[in-house]
């Protein structure tokens, strides 16, 4: 079962000092590249505004998701159980992690979405159309951000990251999380937004892929683990902004940049009396892709930190571990080979 992290939630003053980087995509490209690199090095997480994704498309995507989660349980269960794709409730993965949520996990390619739509929606053609349009839009956004990141890192191949997402065999996913409201008769605070206790919606973890593009409705709950003003690790609540996207750096990007960029640890709380919905695009490479630090990131002063592995190998390892495990540590080049053996 997922339990709250021992890391404290920072107080209001500390959270203001921590801050969440904001990147305005209407600014000059060189400025955006620099800000993206800084955000990825320091926090591994940032918000993008003026992103260019159609508001109508976002509203349609949110609407069809809410329509699905409003169905009776027996109807929703036709899209499950998650293995790992499909509809799931509370159980997260295969190793005993649970959370206060229900979710849909879809492979982000048209044929897979079309096939799954038949058990998700009474209008599968419309569902497929909206989801595919949304996936195309956030994939494009992901690739633009990755290209600017590569430019800011001064890589020789500025498409080194985005090429993996644009590949026809990309293993990217779309996850839709729905956090039901807490019973508003229980322990509501004066402002009416919170209940007592630490109710975990989705436990502490890092995203395994290259990049994650998240948006949610106007209900808070997302927290990122970062360094507070005193240097201690604290959980910083992220103020919701339904007009923006939030970007997470994933494990693979940390490995490809030889540890220069941070795969941010984060979690979602489920303490609001209002339902929260989030939609996340996980940008991933093809299963056979070999992941290792790019030559530009390795030098005598900064030797290779990770052994090469395929995305398929990494996924298999991930499925054997608990949600909160630091799985990338198992592939560190400075660790003895025997510690890579999993029980």
Secondary structure, DSSP 8 states (H G I E B T S, - for coil): -----SS-B--HHHHHHH---EEETTS-HHHHHHHHHHHHHHTSEEEEES----HHHHHHHHHHHHHHHTS-HHHHGGG---SSSEEEEEEETTTTEEEEEEEEEEESSHHHHHHHHTTT-SSHHHHHHHHHHHHHHHHHHHHHHHHHHHHHTT-S-TTTTHHHHHSTT---EEEEEEE----TTSS--TTSS--SS--EEEEEEE--SSEEEEEE-S---EEEEEE-TTS-EEEEE----TTSEEEEE-HHHHHHTTTSS---EEEEE---SS-EEEEEEEE---TT-EE---GGG-BTTB---B--EEHHHHHHHHHTS-TT--GGGGGBTTS-GGGG---
